[in-house]
Amino acid sequence: MAGKRKDMKDVKALIALLNQGYGSKHIAKVVGCSKNTVKTYKRAAESKGVSFAELLKLEDAQIEQFF
C-alpha cells in the first residue's frame, strides 16, 4: 500500500471492526484513516480468501506480511 503504514494496533482495530460488520466510514473515523484505506485492507483480505476472524488469530508479523 502506498503512503504511510498504519500501526499494527490500528490494523488490528480496523480488522476487528470489519469483522463486526461496521462500514468503512465508521471504521475510518474510529481508526483515524481514510475510507479508501479501510476499503484497501478489506479488498486485500477478500481477494486472498481470508476471513477477518482468521486474520485476528494471526501474530502481528503474519498480519504485517499479509498486507
Secondary structure, 3 states (H helix, E strand, C coil): CCCCCCCHHHHHHHHHHHHCCCCHHHHHHHHCCCHHHHHHHHHHHHHCCCCHHHHHCCCHHHHHHHC
